[in-house]
Amino acid sequence: MRIQFAPINIPMSRRIQTVAVCHWVFSFLFLAQCCLAVFVLLILTGYWYISAVYAVWLYLDWETPNQGGRRSEWVRNWTIWRYFRDYFPIHLEKTADLDPRSNYLFGFHPHGVLVAGAFGNFCTETTGFRKLFPGLTSYLCTLPFWFKIPFYRDHIMLAGLVSSAKSSASHILSREGGGNVAVIVIGGAEESLDARPGALSLNILNRKGFIKLAIKRGAHLVPVFSFGENELFNQVKNPKGSILRRVQERLQKILGIALPLFHARGVFQYSFGLLPFRKPIYTIVGKPIIVKQNHTPSNEEIEELHKKYVEELDDLFEKHKVQHGVLESDHLLFT
Protein backbone atom coordinates (compact mmCIF):
# COMPACT_ATOMS: atom_id res chain seq x y z
CA MET A 1 0.00 0.00 0.00
CA ARG A 2 1.36 3.39 -0.98
CA ILE A 3 1.26 5.84 1.92
CA GLN A 4 0.15 9.40 1.19
CA PHE A 5 1.84 11.71 3.67
CA ALA A 6 0.40 15.04 4.74
CA PRO A 7 2.20 18.08 3.30
CA ILE A 8 4.54 20.03 5.56
CA ASN A 9 3.07 23.44 4.70
CA ILE A 10 -0.24 23.08 6.51
CA PRO A 11 -1.83 26.18 8.10
CA MET A 12 -1.74 26.21 11.88
CA SER A 13 -5.56 26.33 12.05
CA ARG A 14 -5.76 22.98 10.27
CA ARG A 15 -3.19 21.48 12.62
CA ILE A 16 -5.26 22.60 15.59
CA GLN A 17 -8.37 21.10 13.96
CA THR A 18 -6.56 17.77 13.73
CA VAL A 19 -5.56 17.99 17.40
CA ALA A 20 -9.19 18.73 18.32
CA VAL A 21 -10.41 15.66 16.44
CA CYS A 22 -7.63 13.54 18.01
CA HIS A 23 -8.93 14.64 21.40
CA TRP A 24 -12.49 13.68 20.44
CA VAL A 25 -11.53 10.27 19.01
CA PHE A 26 -9.41 9.50 22.08
CA SER A 27 -12.27 10.50 24.38
CA PHE A 28 -14.72 8.37 22.43
CA LEU A 29 -12.55 5.25 22.10
CA PHE A 30 -10.08 5.20 24.98
CA LEU A 31 -10.90 7.67 27.74
CA ALA A 32 -13.39 5.34 29.45
CA GLN A 33 -10.75 2.63 29.79
CA CYS A 34 -8.25 5.19 31.12
CA CYS A 35 -10.73 6.44 33.72
CA LEU A 36 -11.46 2.90 34.88
CA ALA A 37 -7.72 2.19 35.07
CA VAL A 38 -7.16 5.30 37.20
CA PHE A 39 -9.93 4.22 39.58
CA VAL A 40 -8.32 0.78 40.00
CA LEU A 41 -4.77 2.13 40.27
CA LEU A 42 -5.79 4.49 43.04
CA ILE A 43 -6.86 1.44 45.02
CA LEU A 44 -3.73 -0.59 44.23
CA THR A 45 -1.25 2.22 44.93
CA GLY A 46 -2.45 3.11 48.42
CA TYR A 47 -4.80 5.94 47.50
CA TRP A 48 -7.83 3.74 48.02
CA TYR A 49 -9.58 6.44 50.03
CA ILE A 50 -9.95 8.59 46.90
CA SER A 51 -11.70 5.76 45.11
CA ALA A 52 -13.73 5.06 48.24
CA VAL A 53 -14.96 8.66 48.40
CA TYR A 54 -15.77 8.58 44.70
CA ALA A 55 -17.63 5.29 45.12
CA VAL A 56 -19.86 6.95 47.71
CA TRP A 57 -20.41 9.86 45.31
CA LEU A 58 -21.19 7.39 42.51
CA TYR A 59 -23.80 5.69 44.68
CA LEU A 60 -25.46 8.98 45.60
CA ASP A 61 -25.29 10.33 42.04
CA TRP A 62 -26.27 7.10 40.25
CA GLU A 63 -29.59 8.36 38.85
CA THR A 64 -28.35 11.72 37.57
CA PRO A 65 -27.81 10.47 33.96
CA ASN A 66 -31.49 9.43 34.00
CA GLN A 67 -32.65 12.79 35.33
CA GLY A 68 -31.31 15.28 32.80
CA GLY A 69 -27.62 14.85 33.56
CA ARG A 70 -25.35 17.66 34.66
CA ARG A 71 -24.51 19.82 31.65
CA SER A 72 -21.97 22.63 31.68
CA GLU A 73 -22.38 25.52 29.26
CA TRP A 74 -18.71 26.33 29.81
CA VAL A 75 -17.65 22.88 28.57
CA ARG A 76 -20.10 23.00 25.65
CA ASN A 77 -18.53 26.30 24.56
CA TRP A 78 -14.89 25.20 24.73
CA THR A 79 -12.81 26.66 21.90
CA ILE A 80 -11.61 23.18 20.98
CA TRP A 81 -15.13 22.32 19.74
CA ARG A 82 -14.96 25.15 17.22
CA TYR A 83 -11.85 23.56 15.71
CA PHE A 84 -13.57 20.16 15.88
CA ARG A 85 -16.49 21.59 13.89
CA ASP A 86 -14.24 23.17 11.27
CA TYR A 87 -12.24 19.97 10.68
CA PHE A 88 -15.08 18.38 8.69
CA PRO A 89 -16.82 20.95 8.75
CA ILE A 90 -20.17 20.31 10.48
CA HIS A 91 -23.27 22.32 9.55
CA LEU A 92 -26.71 22.43 11.19
CA GLU A 93 -29.72 23.43 9.09
CA LYS A 94 -33.37 23.78 10.02
CA THR A 95 -36.42 23.45 7.80
CA ALA A 96 -39.04 24.78 10.23
CA ASP A 97 -39.34 26.75 13.45
CA LEU A 98 -39.98 24.83 16.67
CA ASP A 99 -42.22 26.21 19.40
CA PRO A 100 -40.21 26.32 22.66
CA ARG A 101 -43.41 25.72 24.64
CA SER A 102 -43.36 22.09 23.52
CA ASN A 103 -40.96 19.20 24.10
CA TYR A 104 -39.46 17.33 21.15
CA LEU A 105 -37.97 13.95 20.34
CA PHE A 106 -35.37 14.29 17.59
CA GLY A 107 -34.78 11.03 15.69
CA PHE A 108 -31.18 11.21 14.43
CA HIS A 109 -30.14 9.26 11.29
CA PRO A 110 -27.83 7.60 10.41
CA HIS A 111 -25.71 6.42 13.33
CA GLY A 112 -22.46 6.41 11.37
CA VAL A 113 -19.41 4.99 13.15
CA LEU A 114 -18.83 7.60 15.88
CA VAL A 115 -21.91 9.88 15.47
CA ALA A 116 -19.75 12.95 14.88
CA GLY A 117 -22.66 15.03 13.60
CA ALA A 118 -24.84 14.31 16.61
CA PHE A 119 -22.04 15.23 19.00
CA GLY A 120 -21.00 18.39 17.16
CA ASN A 121 -24.54 19.71 16.82
CA PHE A 122 -26.14 18.69 20.11
CA CYS A 123 -23.25 18.43 22.62
CA THR A 124 -21.51 21.67 21.69
CA GLU A 125 -22.77 25.15 20.89
CA THR A 126 -20.52 25.64 17.85
CA THR A 127 -23.08 25.01 15.09
CA GLY A 128 -25.66 27.44 16.46
CA PHE A 129 -28.39 25.18 17.87
CA ARG A 130 -29.52 27.80 20.39
CA LYS A 131 -29.67 30.48 17.69
CA LEU A 132 -31.56 28.30 15.23
CA PHE A 133 -33.95 27.01 17.90
CA PRO A 134 -34.21 29.65 20.63
CA GLY A 135 -35.68 28.44 23.89
CA LEU A 136 -34.77 24.79 23.29
CA THR A 137 -32.21 22.69 25.18
CA SER A 138 -30.83 19.54 23.57
CA TYR A 139 -29.86 16.31 25.33
CA LEU A 140 -28.08 13.60 23.34
CA CYS A 141 -28.99 10.13 24.58
CA THR A 142 -26.29 7.46 24.65
CA LEU A 143 -25.90 3.93 26.03
CA PRO A 144 -26.45 3.59 29.81
CA PHE A 145 -23.26 1.50 29.89
CA TRP A 146 -21.05 4.60 29.69
CA PHE A 147 -22.54 6.11 32.84
CA LYS A 148 -21.36 3.20 34.94
CA ILE A 149 -17.68 4.01 34.39
CA PRO A 150 -16.05 6.09 37.17
CA PHE A 151 -14.99 9.64 36.27
CA TYR A 152 -15.90 9.12 32.59
CA ARG A 153 -19.60 9.44 33.33
CA ASP A 154 -19.08 12.86 34.90
CA HIS A 155 -17.01 13.99 31.95
CA ILE A 156 -19.58 13.13 29.27
CA MET A 157 -22.51 14.53 31.25
CA LEU A 158 -20.86 17.97 31.14
CA ALA A 159 -21.41 18.04 27.36
CA GLY A 160 -25.12 17.31 27.72
CA LEU A 161 -25.06 13.55 27.24
CA VAL A 162 -27.67 11.56 29.13
CA SER A 163 -28.63 7.91 29.34
CA SER A 164 -30.74 6.44 26.55
CA ALA A 165 -32.73 4.43 29.09
CA LYS A 166 -36.48 4.84 28.74
CA SER A 167 -36.72 6.56 32.12
CA SER A 168 -34.11 9.13 31.06
CA ALA A 169 -35.80 10.21 27.82
CA SER A 170 -39.15 10.11 29.58
CA HIS A 171 -37.84 12.48 32.26
CA ILE A 172 -36.71 15.00 29.64
CA LEU A 173 -39.87 14.83 27.56
CA SER A 174 -42.25 15.09 30.51
CA ARG A 175 -40.85 18.36 31.86
CA GLU A 176 -43.53 21.01 32.18
CA GLY A 177 -43.18 24.22 30.24
CA GLY A 178 -41.53 22.62 27.22
CA GLY A 179 -38.25 23.66 25.67
CA ASN A 180 -36.53 20.26 25.94
CA VAL A 181 -35.20 18.08 23.13
CA ALA A 182 -34.23 14.42 23.57
CA VAL A 183 -31.98 13.44 20.67
CA ILE A 184 -32.08 9.69 20.04
CA VAL A 185 -29.98 7.89 17.43
CA ILE A 186 -32.77 5.61 16.26
CA GLY A 187 -30.66 3.00 14.46
CA GLY A 188 -28.60 2.40 17.57
CA ALA A 189 -25.14 0.88 17.74
CA GLU A 190 -26.30 -1.97 15.50
CA GLU A 191 -26.58 0.46 12.59
CA SER A 192 -22.89 1.38 12.94
CA LEU A 193 -21.98 -2.07 11.58
CA ASP A 194 -23.31 -0.95 8.20
CA ALA A 195 -21.72 2.51 8.28
CA ARG A 196 -19.41 3.03 5.31
CA PRO A 197 -19.18 5.55 2.44
CA GLY A 198 -22.25 5.45 0.25
CA ALA A 199 -24.35 3.44 2.72
CA LEU A 200 -28.01 4.50 2.86
CA SER A 201 -29.46 1.71 4.98
CA LEU A 202 -31.36 2.74 8.11
CA ASN A 203 -32.34 0.36 10.90
CA ILE A 204 -35.80 1.64 11.73
CA LEU A 205 -38.64 -0.70 10.72
CA ASN A 206 -38.55 -2.56 14.04
CA ARG A 207 -37.67 0.49 16.12
CA LYS A 208 -40.96 1.71 17.55
CA GLY A 209 -40.19 2.32 21.19
CA PHE A 210 -39.41 5.98 20.49
CA ILE A 211 -42.81 6.36 18.85
CA LYS A 212 -44.59 4.95 21.89
CA LEU A 213 -42.54 7.19 24.17
CA ALA A 214 -43.41 10.30 22.15
CA ILE A 215 -47.14 9.50 22.30
CA LYS A 216 -47.13 8.77 26.03
CA ARG A 217 -45.30 12.04 26.78
CA GLY A 218 -46.97 14.18 24.13
CA ALA A 219 -43.60 15.10 22.61
CA HIS A 220 -43.54 16.14 18.97
CA LEU A 221 -41.41 14.01 16.66
CA VAL A 222 -38.74 15.58 14.47
CA PRO A 223 -36.79 13.52 11.90
CA VAL A 224 -33.13 14.54 11.52
CA PHE A 225 -30.88 13.34 8.71
CA SER A 226 -27.14 13.91 8.79
CA PHE A 227 -25.64 13.87 5.32
CA GLY A 228 -21.98 12.84 5.32
CA GLU A 229 -22.16 10.84 8.55
CA ASN A 230 -21.35 7.58 6.78
CA GLU A 231 -18.57 9.11 4.68
CA LEU A 232 -16.13 9.65 7.57
CA PHE A 233 -14.71 6.12 7.87
CA ASN A 234 -14.12 3.01 5.82
CA GLN A 235 -15.05 -0.29 7.43
CA VAL A 236 -13.83 -3.84 6.96
CA LYS A 237 -16.33 -5.77 4.84
CA ASN A 238 -18.82 -7.52 7.12
CA PRO A 239 -21.90 -8.52 5.10
CA LYS A 240 -24.75 -10.04 7.06
CA GLY A 241 -24.18 -13.74 7.52
CA SER A 242 -20.38 -13.47 7.35
CA ILE A 243 -18.23 -14.82 10.18
CA LEU A 244 -17.08 -11.33 11.14
CA ARG A 245 -20.64 -10.00 11.24
CA ARG A 246 -21.82 -12.89 13.39
CA VAL A 247 -18.97 -12.29 15.83
CA GLN A 248 -19.77 -8.57 15.96
CA GLU A 249 -23.46 -9.22 16.55
CA ARG A 250 -22.62 -11.75 19.27
CA LEU A 251 -20.32 -9.28 21.03
CA GLN A 252 -22.99 -6.61 20.76
CA LYS A 253 -25.48 -8.82 22.57
CA ILE A 254 -22.94 -9.59 25.30
CA LEU A 255 -21.41 -6.12 25.77
CA GLY A 256 -24.32 -3.94 24.66
CA ILE A 257 -22.06 -1.96 22.33
CA ALA A 258 -21.13 -2.52 18.68
CA LEU A 259 -17.51 -2.97 17.59
CA PRO A 260 -17.18 -1.92 13.93
CA LEU A 261 -13.70 -2.47 12.46
CA PHE A 262 -13.22 0.98 10.93
CA HIS A 263 -10.30 2.94 9.57
CA ALA A 264 -9.69 6.22 7.78
CA ARG A 265 -6.60 8.42 8.08
CA GLY A 266 -3.81 9.26 10.52
CA VAL A 267 -2.28 12.43 11.91
CA PHE A 268 0.65 12.73 9.51
CA GLN A 269 -0.62 10.62 6.61
CA TYR A 270 -3.91 10.08 4.80
CA SER A 271 -3.72 6.33 4.10
CA PHE A 272 -4.68 4.65 7.38
CA GLY A 273 -5.58 5.43 10.98
CA LEU A 274 -8.48 6.14 13.31
CA LEU A 275 -9.07 9.79 12.49
CA PRO A 276 -12.11 10.53 10.30
CA PHE A 277 -11.75 11.83 6.78
CA ARG A 278 -12.27 15.55 6.25
CA LYS A 279 -15.74 15.21 4.79
CA PRO A 280 -18.49 17.81 5.31
CA ILE A 281 -21.47 16.92 7.50
CA TYR A 282 -24.84 18.58 6.91
CA THR A 283 -27.36 17.81 9.62
CA ILE A 284 -30.87 18.71 8.48
CA VAL A 285 -33.59 19.09 11.10
CA GLY A 286 -36.98 18.34 9.60
CA LYS A 287 -40.37 19.79 10.39
CA PRO A 288 -42.18 18.59 13.52
CA ILE A 289 -44.80 15.87 13.46
CA ILE A 290 -47.45 16.95 15.93
CA VAL A 291 -48.16 14.23 18.48
CA LYS A 292 -51.28 14.07 20.63
CA GLN A 293 -50.61 12.73 24.10
CA ASN A 294 -52.09 9.38 25.03
CA HIS A 295 -50.85 7.50 28.09
CA THR A 296 -52.12 4.17 26.72
CA PRO A 297 -51.52 4.22 22.94
CA SER A 298 -52.85 1.31 20.91
CA ASN A 299 -50.70 -0.72 18.55
CA GLU A 300 -52.62 0.78 15.63
CA GLU A 301 -51.82 4.30 16.83
CA ILE A 302 -48.13 3.45 17.19
CA GLU A 303 -47.99 1.81 13.75
CA GLU A 304 -49.73 4.77 12.10
CA LEU A 305 -47.40 7.34 13.65
CA HIS A 306 -44.35 5.20 12.89
CA LYS A 307 -45.40 5.00 9.23
CA LYS A 308 -45.85 8.77 9.12
CA TYR A 309 -42.44 9.31 10.71
CA VAL A 310 -40.72 7.08 8.15
CA GLU A 311 -42.49 8.90 5.33
CA GLU A 312 -41.42 12.30 6.68
CA LEU A 313 -37.84 11.09 7.12
CA ASP A 314 -37.76 9.77 3.56
CA ASP A 315 -39.23 13.03 2.27
CA LEU A 316 -36.60 15.03 4.19
CA PHE A 317 -33.85 12.94 2.60
CA GLU A 318 -35.27 13.20 -0.91
CA LYS A 319 -35.65 16.98 -0.74
CA HIS A 320 -32.06 17.60 0.34
CA LYS A 321 -30.03 14.69 -1.07
CA VAL A 322 -28.86 16.22 -4.37
CA GLN A 323 -27.89 19.46 -2.66
CA HIS A 324 -25.66 17.48 -0.31
CA GLY A 325 -23.88 15.19 -2.73
CA VAL A 326 -26.22 12.21 -3.07
CA LEU A 327 -27.18 11.01 -6.54
CA GLU A 328 -30.76 11.54 -7.67
CA SER A 329 -31.05 7.81 -8.31
CA ASP A 330 -30.05 6.87 -4.72
CA HIS A 331 -32.74 6.23 -2.13
CA LEU A 332 -32.90 5.25 1.52
CA LEU A 333 -33.25 1.58 2.38
CA PHE A 334 -35.28 0.95 5.52
CA THR A 335 -34.57 -2.31 7.33
N, C-alpha and C positions, 0 to 999 in steps of 0.2 A: 504494500500500500504506500503510495506516495504521500508524504506529509506536507501539507500546505501551512507554512509558518506565517504568523502575523507580521505585518510590516513594522519596522522600527519607528517610523515617523507617524505615530498615532497621537492625536490630540489628547491632552491631559484629561479632558472631560470624558472621553471614551474609556480611558484607563480607569477612571473613577467609577464609571458605569459598570465595568467588568468586575471591579472589586465589590460593588454593591450587590451584584447578582451572585458572586461567590459567597458572600455573607448569607444571602437568602437560601441558596442551595445547601450550604452547610447547615443552616438552621433547620431546614426541612428534612434533610437526610441523616444528619449525624449529631445534632445538638441534644436530642433526647437521650441518646446513648451516653453522651458525655455527662449530662446532668445526673443520670442514674449512677454512673461510675463515681462521680464526686460524692454523691450521697453514701455509697458503699465505702469509699476510701476514707471518708471522715470517721466512719465507725472503726475501720481497721487500723487507722493511724493514731488512735487515742483521742480523737476529737468527737467521740460518740455523742457527747452532750449536744452538739450542734444539730446532728441528725435527729436526736431525741426531741429537741425543741421543735424542729421542723415537723416531725411526725405528729406532734400534738397539734400544731397549726394545720397540718394536712387534714387531720380528723375533724377539726372544728370548721374548716373551710371546704369540706368535701363537696357540698352541694352548690357552691358558687358557680361553677360552669353550667349548671342547669337552671340558674336563676339570673341570667343576664350577664354573667361574667364580671370582669373588673377592668374595663377599658381605660386607656390613658390617652387623652388627646395629644399630650406631649409626644408619646411614642409614635402615634399615628401620623404625626407631622414631622418626624425625623427627616433631616435633609437627605439621608441615604436613600429614602424611598423615592425621592425625586430622580435620583440617578438610576435607581432600579426601573422606574417607569420609562425613562428615556432610552434605556438599553434596547428595548424591543422596537419601537415604543408602544405603550399601552394607551388606548383611547376609550373613553366612555361616552356613549351617545344615547340620548333618550328619544322616544317617539311620541310621548304623551306626558302631560303633567300628572302628578300624583297628589291627591288631597292628603295633607298631613294629618287630617282628623281621623284617618283610617289606618289600620295595620295591614301590612302586605307580606305575602310569601313569594319571594323571587325564586323561580326555578331556573338554575344556572345550567347551561349546556354548551359544549360538552365538558366532560371532566378533564380531558387532556392527561398528561402524565403528572404534572405537579401543580395544576390549577393556578397558573401564574396570573391569569386575567382576574380570577375571583379574588385573589389576594391583593393585587394591585389596586383594584377598584373599590373593594369593600373593607379592606383592613388597613388602608392608608387613605390620606386625604389628598393625594397628589393628582388624581384625575378629575377632581371637582364634583364628587358625589353630592356634597352638601349644597353646592351652588346650583347644580342641576335639579336637585330635589330638596328644596328648603323645608325644614321642619321634620325631616326623616332621619332616623338613625339606623345604620345597617349593622347586622350581626351575622358573620359568616359561620355556619355550622360545620363542625368537623367531627371525626370519630371520637367517641367517649374515651377510647383507649389512651389518647394522648394526655388526657387530664388526670391520669393515674400516675404519671411520671413526676417524681419530685423536682422542684425548681422549674422544669420545662413548662409545666402547666401554668405557672404564674407568668412566665414569659409570654406565652402565646395569648393569654387572656388580655394582656395589655394592648394588643392590636385589635381587639374586638372579636376574637374567636370564642365561640361557645360550643358546648356539646351538641351533637346532632340527635341526642336522645329525644324521644317524643315529648317528655316532660319539659325539656329545655325550650324547644321551639314553641310548645304550647304556652309556656310562661311568657315568652316575648310577644306572641300574637294575641294574648288575652289581656294585655295591659290596657287600662282605660285611658281614653284621651287620644289614642292613636299615635301615629308618628314613628312606629317601629317596623323594621323590615328584617325578616328572617330569610337569609340567603341559603338555600339548600341546593347542593350539587346533586341533581336528581339521579343521574346514572350511577353515582357512587363509585367506590374504588374499583368495582368490577369493570366499569367502562374504561378505566385506564389501560386495561390489557389490550384494548383495540385502538389505543391512541397512537397514531402515526401519521405522517404527512398525507393529506388527501382523504383521510378517513372521514366518513359522514354518517357513521352508524351510532345511533343513540339508544341506550338501554332505558326504555320508558314504558313499554306496553304493560309490563307487570308491576310497575311502580305506581301504586295508587294510594299509599299511605299519606302522602302529602296532600292529596285531594281531600281525603277524609278529614285531615287535620284542619285544612282551610275552611271547610264547611262548618265543622264543630266550633271553630273560633270566630267565624265570620270575617276571616281575613281575605282580602282580594288577591287573586292570583296574577302574577306577572311573569310571562316567559322571557328569558334572557338568553341570547345566543352570542357566544364569543368567537368571532371569526379569527382564525390564526392560532387558536389554542392547541390544535393537533399538529401544527407545523413546527413546533419548537424542538422536538426530539425525534430521532429515529428509534425504532424498537426491533429487537430480534424477532424474526418471524415466529409466530405462535398461533397458527390457525386452530380453530376449535376442533378438538379431537386429537390434536398432536400430543406427544408425550410432555413437552414443555408446558403446554396450556393446561393439561390435566394436573401437573405438579403445581402450577401457579394457583389453580382453582382450589386444590386441596389445601395449600398453605393459607389461602385466603379464608377458608372455612375455619382453620385452626387458629390463626392469628387475628383474623378480623380485618386485616389490611392486605391490599394487593401488592405484588412485587414484580412490576414490569421490568424487563431487562432493556433499559433504554440507554442511548448514547447520543451525543451531538458533537460538541467542540470542547477545546480546552482553553486555558488562559493565554498561552503563547502560540497556539496553533489551532487550525480550523478543522482538523481531520478526525479527531476523536476526543472524548472527554464527557464530563457530566454537566457542563454548562449548556444552557439552551442556545439555539441559533438566534441570531438577531432578526427575528421576523415580527412584523407589526401585529398587534392584537387590537381588534375592534370589538368591544363589548356593547351590544345593542340591547337596550332595555325596551321591551315591548309595551303595548298598551294594557291597562289592567282589565282583568276579567272580573266583573262584579259578582261577588259571592254572597248569597243570603244565608245567614246563620241558622243552623239546625243542629241541635245537640245530638240527635239520633238520626243521621242521614241513612237513607235506604241504599241498597246496592245499586238500584236503578239511578238514583240521584248521583252517586259517585261515578258510575260509568258514563253518564251523560256529561258531567263536568269534565271528566278525564278526556273524553273525546273532543270536547270543545277546546280544552287546553292544548292538546296535540295539534289540532287544526290551526290554532292561533300561533303556535310555535313554528309550524311548517310555513305558515303565511309570512311570519316575520323573517324566516330564513330566505324564502323566495324573493321577497321584496328587496333584500339588501345583499344577496349573494354576489351578483355581478359587480357591484360597486366595490366589493371587498375581495375580489380575486378568485371567485368561484365560477366555474364555467356554467353557462346557461343550461347545459344539458345535465348537470349534476343535481341530484336531489337527495334529501335526507332519507336514511333507511332506519325505520323504527323497529326495534327488536324487543 
